């Protein structure tokens, strides 16, 4: 009998250590209710072991639950993943920089681009999903800024490989005999294994991208404290996630002062939290907004996390798709096709949009994305753009002799 495909939940936000606790609590609750669960961390802070009160390493470690259930946890060693997937490319770049006069030690540092090691954590995620060992994979991501960078990298690398490395491979093959003829003094030209490594990573990340953009299989859950600056950043995060096609199926407002606290000293703080909670509910509707109280003690280990999980989800199924909205869709309107992108909390003046060849280039409040258009839209011309109910609608029209429009603004 076939099993339901593995579900992926990514937790991010400005919830501090509470973000990690909510992610771990979700995993503990799901495992206790019968699911085979892996909870993994791509956050460099690696607070997951502290939340579970268990030592964790790069390999998945089984966590024993008093109620039974299959729970495993790991803290990914991003440096080890980089060595496994990127060694050929790194070695070539070090050689190239050394040929240009950069010392070997300095060259080693220069080729380790910020965020590159975290990128390979996504490849590990895909491997865990494909293994079939788990019903649910819970990912404790880094705070919002780092997560946005991480989730945008597959899109950027896909564009880079398609536009740059394809021609680069042909040039390298043409230059290689000339370089060898000049001997060791010639410009180092990458061998096929370098391009092969990039191709493998590109293929893996393309598969990860497809997985994470499927709302039936993957969701992002934002964890936020009820504070004005945090709520404002969470709204910007939601816009950026939608821009890159990642669906948000819930927002967790964490550490709310419970009603039982009536101390006058905290009355003003409770009032402020209530106002921020109302703001979040109004802003994210119809996405579910879940809440968690500030407990009277630290929630250490699986027993404490089980309490937190019950408080957050109540009667809900924590593994379910709580909101199946699709951030990016294509709809037909007569003879035209409309590309609809959900961009909540965005004003018209925040968006810069233009078409260049097969790509649609978007900048939303300083966040940039290149959308590779499907073939059906590449053959059409941009006929205009507008904002409707929090969505950017880009209209593609049929023309007798299609020539891509260089510019279109909403």
C-alpha positions as CSV (number, residue, x, y, z in Angstrom):
1,X,0.0,0.0,0.0
2,X,1.5,3.3,-1.0
3,X,2.1,6.0,1.6
4,X,1.2,9.7,1.4
5,X,4.2,11.7,0.0
6,X,6.4,13.3,2.6
7,X,5.3,16.6,3.8
8,X,7.7,19.5,4.5
9,X,7.2,22.3,7.1
10,X,9.7,25.1,7.2
11,X,9.7,27.4,10.3
12,X,11.2,30.8,10.2
13,X,10.6,34.3,11.6
14,X,11.7,36.6,14.3
15,X,10.6,34.4,17.1
16,X,14.1,34.0,18.5
17,X,14.7,30.7,20.3
18,X,10.9,30.4,20.4
19,X,11.0,29.7,16.6
20,X,13.1,26.6,17.2
21,X,10.9,25.5,20.1
22,X,7.7,25.8,18.0
23,X,9.4,23.8,15.2
24,X,10.6,21.1,17.6
25,X,7.2,21.0,19.3
26,X,5.4,20.4,16.0
27,X,7.7,17.5,15.3
28,X,7.3,16.0,18.8
29,X,3.5,16.3,18.6
30,X,3.3,14.7,15.1
31,X,5.5,11.8,16.1
32,X,3.5,11.2,19.3
33,X,0.4,11.0,17.1
34,X,1.9,8.3,14.9
35,X,3.8,10.0,12.1
36,X,7.4,9.2,11.2
37,X,9.1,12.5,11.7
38,X,12.5,14.1,11.1
39,X,13.2,17.5,12.6
40,X,16.3,19.1,11.1
41,X,18.1,22.5,11.6
42,X,19.7,24.7,8.9
43,X,20.0,27.6,11.5
44,X,23.7,28.2,12.1
45,X,22.8,28.9,15.8
46,X,21.8,25.2,16.1
47,X,19.5,25.6,19.0
48,X,17.6,22.4,18.2
49,X,19.7,20.2,20.4
50,X,19.0,22.6,23.3
51,X,15.3,22.6,22.7
52,X,15.2,18.8,22.6
53,X,17.7,18.6,25.4
54,X,19.6,15.9,23.5
55,X,23.1,16.0,21.8
56,X,22.7,16.1,18.0
57,X,25.1,15.8,15.1
58,X,25.0,15.7,11.3
59,X,23.5,12.2,11.2
60,X,19.8,11.7,12.2
61,X,19.5,10.7,15.8
62,X,16.5,8.8,17.2
63,X,14.7,10.6,20.0
64,X,12.8,8.5,22.4
65,X,9.3,9.6,23.3
66,X,7.3,8.5,26.4
67,X,4.2,8.1,24.3
68,X,6.1,6.1,21.6
69,X,6.4,7.3,18.0
70,X,9.2,7.6,15.5
71,X,11.1,10.9,15.9
72,X,14.6,11.7,14.6
73,X,16.6,14.9,14.8
74,X,19.7,16.3,13.2
75,X,21.7,19.5,13.0
76,X,23.2,19.7,9.5
77,X,26.9,20.2,9.1
78,X,26.7,22.6,6.3
79,X,30.5,22.7,5.8
80,X,30.5,18.9,5.3
81,X,27.8,19.3,2.7
82,X,29.8,22.0,0.9
83,X,32.8,19.7,0.7
84,X,30.8,16.9,-0.7
85,X,29.0,18.8,-3.4
86,X,31.2,21.8,-4.3
87,X,34.8,20.4,-4.0
88,X,35.6,20.4,-7.7
89,X,34.3,23.9,-8.2
90,X,36.1,25.2,-5.1
91,X,39.4,23.6,-6.2
92,X,39.2,25.2,-9.6
93,X,38.4,28.6,-8.2
94,X,41.3,28.4,-5.8
95,X,43.6,27.5,-8.7
96,X,42.3,30.4,-10.7
97,X,42.8,32.9,-7.9
98,X,46.3,31.5,-7.2
99,X,47.2,31.9,-10.9
100,X,46.1,35.5,-10.6
101,X,48.5,36.1,-7.6
102,X,46.2,35.5,-4.6
103,X,47.8,33.4,-1.9
104,X,46.3,29.9,-1.4
105,X,45.0,30.6,2.1
106,X,43.3,33.9,1.0
107,X,41.9,32.1,-2.1
108,X,40.4,29.4,0.1
109,X,38.5,32.1,2.0
110,X,37.4,34.0,-1.0
111,X,35.8,31.1,-2.8
112,X,33.5,30.3,0.2
113,X,30.7,32.7,-0.7
114,X,28.4,33.8,2.1
115,X,25.4,31.4,2.4
116,X,26.9,28.8,0.0
117,X,27.3,26.2,2.7
118,X,23.7,26.7,3.8
119,X,22.6,26.2,0.3
120,X,23.5,22.5,0.4
121,X,21.3,22.0,3.4
122,X,18.4,22.2,0.9
123,X,19.9,19.3,-1.1
124,X,20.0,17.2,2.1
125,X,16.3,18.1,2.6
126,X,15.5,16.7,-0.8
127,X,17.4,13.5,-0.1
128,X,15.5,13.0,3.2
129,X,12.2,13.5,1.4
130,X,13.1,11.1,-1.4
131,X,14.2,8.4,1.1
132,X,10.6,7.6,2.0
133,X,11.7,7.1,5.7
134,X,9.6,10.0,6.9
135,X,6.0,11.2,6.7
136,X,7.0,14.7,7.8
137,X,10.2,16.7,7.7
138,X,10.3,19.8,9.9
139,X,13.0,22.3,9.2
140,X,14.1,24.8,11.7
141,X,15.4,27.6,9.4
142,X,17.6,30.5,10.2
143,X,15.9,33.9,11.1
144,X,14.0,35.6,8.3
145,X,16.8,37.5,6.5
146,X,19.0,34.4,6.2
147,X,16.1,32.2,5.2
148,X,15.0,34.5,2.4
149,X,18.6,34.5,1.1
150,X,18.7,30.7,1.3
151,X,15.3,30.2,-0.4
152,X,16.1,32.6,-3.2
153,X,19.4,30.9,-4.1
154,X,17.9,28.0,-6.1
155,X,16.1,30.6,-8.3
156,X,19.3,32.6,-8.7
157,X,21.5,29.6,-9.4
158,X,19.1,28.3,-12.0
159,X,19.3,31.6,-13.9
160,X,23.1,31.6,-13.6
161,X,23.5,28.1,-14.9
162,X,21.1,28.6,-17.8
163,X,22.4,32.0,-18.9
164,X,26.1,31.9,-18.1
165,X,27.5,28.3,-17.6
166,X,25.9,26.9,-20.8
167,X,28.0,29.3,-23.0
168,X,30.9,29.1,-20.5
169,X,31.2,25.3,-21.0
170,X,31.4,25.7,-24.8
171,X,34.1,28.5,-24.5
172,X,36.1,26.4,-22.0
173,X,36.1,23.4,-24.4
174,X,37.4,25.6,-27.2
175,X,40.1,27.2,-25.0
176,X,41.3,24.1,-23.3
177,X,43.7,22.9,-26.1
178,X,45.2,26.4,-26.3
179,X,45.7,26.6,-22.6
180,X,47.4,23.2,-22.5
181,X,49.6,24.2,-25.4
182,X,50.9,27.2,-23.4
183,X,51.8,25.0,-20.4
184,X,51.4,25.7,-16.8
185,X,51.6,29.5,-17.4
186,X,48.3,29.5,-19.3
187,X,45.0,30.6,-17.8
188,X,43.5,27.7,-15.9
189,X,40.4,26.5,-17.8
190,X,37.8,24.4,-15.9
191,X,37.6,20.8,-16.8
192,X,34.3,19.0,-17.4
193,X,34.1,17.7,-13.8
194,X,33.8,21.3,-12.6
195,X,30.8,21.9,-14.9
196,X,29.5,18.5,-13.9
197,X,29.5,19.5,-10.2
198,X,27.6,22.7,-11.0
199,X,25.1,20.7,-13.2
200,X,24.5,18.2,-10.3
201,X,23.9,21.0,-7.8
202,X,21.7,22.8,-10.3
203,X,19.5,19.7,-10.9
204,X,19.2,19.0,-7.2
205,X,18.2,22.5,-6.4
206,X,15.7,22.6,-9.2
207,X,14.1,19.6,-7.6
208,X,14.1,21.2,-4.2
209,X,12.6,24.4,-5.7
210,X,9.8,22.4,-7.2
211,X,9.2,20.6,-3.9
212,X,9.1,23.7,-1.8
213,X,6.8,25.6,-4.2
214,X,4.2,22.8,-4.1
215,X,1.6,23.9,-1.5
216,X,0.3,20.4,-1.3
217,X,3.6,19.1,-0.1
218,X,5.5,22.1,1.5
219,X,4.5,25.0,3.7
220,X,6.3,27.9,5.5
221,X,5.1,28.7,9.0
222,X,6.1,32.1,10.4
223,X,6.8,32.4,14.1
224,X,6.5,35.9,15.5
225,X,6.5,37.6,18.8
226,X,3.8,40.2,19.5
227,X,6.0,43.2,19.1
228,X,5.5,46.1,16.7
229,X,8.9,45.9,14.9
230,X,8.7,42.1,14.7
231,X,5.2,42.2,13.2
232,X,6.3,44.7,10.6
233,X,9.2,42.6,9.6
234,X,7.0,39.5,9.4
235,X,4.8,41.3,6.9
236,X,7.8,42.1,4.7
237,X,8.9,38.5,5.0
238,X,5.5,37.3,3.8
239,X,5.8,39.5,0.8
240,X,9.2,38.2,-0.1
241,X,8.3,34.6,0.4
242,X,5.2,35.0,-1.9
243,X,7.4,36.7,-4.5
244,X,9.6,33.6,-4.7
245,X,6.5,31.3,-4.8
246,X,6.6,29.9,-1.2
247,X,3.3,29.3,0.4
248,X,2.6,30.4,4.0
249,X,0.0,28.2,5.6
250,X,0.1,29.5,9.2
251,X,1.5,32.3,11.4
252,X,2.3,31.5,15.1
253,X,2.2,34.4,17.5
254,X,4.4,33.2,20.4
255,X,4.8,34.0,24.1
256,X,1.5,35.8,24.7
257,X,0.8,36.8,28.3
258,X,-2.1,34.5,29.4
259,X,-5.4,35.9,30.6
260,X,-4.7,34.5,34.1
261,X,-2.0,37.1,34.7
262,X,-3.8,40.2,36.2
263,X,-0.8,42.0,37.7
264,X,-1.3,45.7,37.0
265,X,2.5,46.0,36.2
266,X,1.9,43.9,33.1
267,X,-1.5,45.4,32.1
268,X,0.0,47.7,29.5
269,X,2.1,45.0,28.0
270,X,-0.9,42.7,27.7
271,X,-2.8,45.5,26.0
272,X,0.0,46.0,23.5
273,X,0.2,42.3,22.8
274,X,-3.5,42.1,22.2
275,X,-3.3,45.0,19.7
276,X,-0.4,43.4,17.8
277,X,-2.3,40.0,17.7
278,X,-5.3,41.7,16.2
279,X,-3.0,43.4,13.6
280,X,-1.5,40.0,12.6
281,X,-5.0,38.4,12.3
282,X,-6.3,41.2,10.2
283,X,-3.2,41.4,8.0
284,X,-2.9,37.6,7.2
285,X,-6.5,36.7,6.9
286,X,-7.5,34.0,5.7
287,X,-4.2,32.4,6.7
288,X,-4.7,30.8,10.1
289,X,-3.0,32.7,13.0
290,X,-2.1,30.3,15.9
291,X,-1.1,31.4,19.4
292,X,1.1,30.2,22.2
293,X,1.2,31.5,25.8
294,X,4.2,32.5,27.8
295,X,4.6,29.5,30.0
296,X,5.4,29.7,33.7
297,X,8.7,27.7,33.2
298,X,11.2,26.9,30.5
299,X,10.0,24.1,28.1
300,X,13.0,21.8,28.2
301,X,13.0,18.5,26.5
302,X,10.3,16.5,24.7
303,X,7.8,16.7,27.6
304,X,7.9,20.5,27.6
305,X,7.7,20.6,23.8
306,X,4.6,18.4,23.9
307,X,2.9,21.0,26.1
308,X,3.9,23.7,23.6
309,X,2.6,21.7,20.6
310,X,-0.8,21.2,22.3
311,X,-1.0,24.9,23.1
312,X,-0.2,25.9,19.5
313,X,-2.4,23.4,17.6
314,X,-5.2,22.5,20.0
315,X,-7.6,20.3,17.9
316,X,-5.8,21.0,14.6
317,X,-3.8,18.5,12.7
318,X,-0.3,19.9,12.8
319,X,0.7,18.0,9.7
320,X,-2.2,19.2,7.5
321,X,-2.1,22.0,4.9
322,X,-3.7,24.8,7.0
323,X,-3.9,27.2,4.0
324,X,-3.5,26.0,0.4
325,X,-3.3,29.4,-1.3
326,X,-0.9,29.4,-4.3
327,X,1.4,32.4,-4.4
328,X,2.0,32.1,-8.2
329,X,-0.7,31.1,-10.7
330,X,-1.5,31.4,-14.4
331,X,-5.1,32.0,-15.4
332,X,-6.8,32.3,-18.8
333,X,-8.8,35.4,-19.6
334,X,-10.3,35.1,-23.1
335,X,-7.4,34.9,-25.5
336,X,-5.0,36.3,-22.9
337,X,-2.9,34.6,-20.1
338,X,-2.5,36.3,-16.8
339,X,0.4,35.6,-14.4
340,X,-0.8,36.3,-10.9
341,X,1.7,36.8,-8.0
342,X,0.5,37.2,-4.5
343,X,2.3,40.2,-3.0
344,X,0.7,41.0,0.4
345,X,1.5,44.2,2.2
346,X,2.8,45.8,-1.1
347,X,1.9,49.1,-2.7
348,X,2.0,49.8,-6.4
349,X,5.0,52.1,-6.0
350,X,7.0,49.4,-4.3
351,X,7.2,47.3,-7.5
352,X,9.5,47.6,-10.5
353,X,8.7,45.2,-13.4
354,X,10.2,44.7,-16.8
355,X,10.4,41.9,-19.4
356,X,13.7,40.9,-21.0
357,X,13.6,38.0,-23.4
358,X,12.3,34.8,-21.7
359,X,12.5,36.4,-18.2
360,X,10.3,38.7,-16.1
361,X,12.4,40.8,-13.8
362,X,10.8,41.9,-10.5
363,X,11.9,44.1,-7.7
364,X,9.6,44.4,-4.7
365,X,10.6,46.7,-1.9
366,X,14.3,46.0,-2.6
367,X,13.9,42.2,-3.1
368,X,14.7,41.1,-6.6
369,X,13.6,38.0,-8.5
370,X,13.9,36.8,-12.0
371,X,10.9,34.7,-13.1
372,X,11.7,32.3,-16.0
373,X,8.6,32.4,-18.0
374,X,7.0,29.1,-19.2
375,X,7.1,28.5,-22.9
376,X,3.4,29.4,-23.3
377,X,4.1,32.9,-22.0
378,X,7.4,33.4,-23.8
379,X,5.6,33.4,-27.1
380,X,3.4,36.3,-25.9
381,X,3.9,39.9,-25.3
382,X,3.3,41.8,-22.0
383,X,0.1,43.7,-22.5
384,X,0.0,45.4,-19.1
385,X,0.1,44.9,-15.3
386,X,-2.0,46.0,-12.4
387,X,-2.7,45.4,-8.7
388,X,-5.9,43.6,-7.7
389,X,-6.7,42.5,-4.1
390,X,-3.1,42.1,-3.1
391,X,-2.0,40.4,-6.3
392,X,0.1,41.6,-9.1
393,X,-1.5,40.6,-12.4
394,X,0.7,40.6,-15.5
395,X,-1.3,40.2,-18.7
396,X,0.3,38.4,-21.7
397,X,-1.3,38.9,-25.1
398,X,-1.0,37.1,-28.4
399,X,0.6,39.1,-31.2
400,X,1.0,38.2,-34.9
401,X,4.8,38.5,-34.7
402,X,5.6,38.1,-31.0
403,X,8.5,40.4,-29.8
404,X,9.1,40.4,-26.1
405,X,8.2,43.7,-24.5
406,X,11.2,45.4,-23.0
407,X,9.2,47.2,-20.3
408,X,5.9,46.9,-18.5
409,X,5.0,48.6,-15.2
410,X,2.0,47.9,-12.9
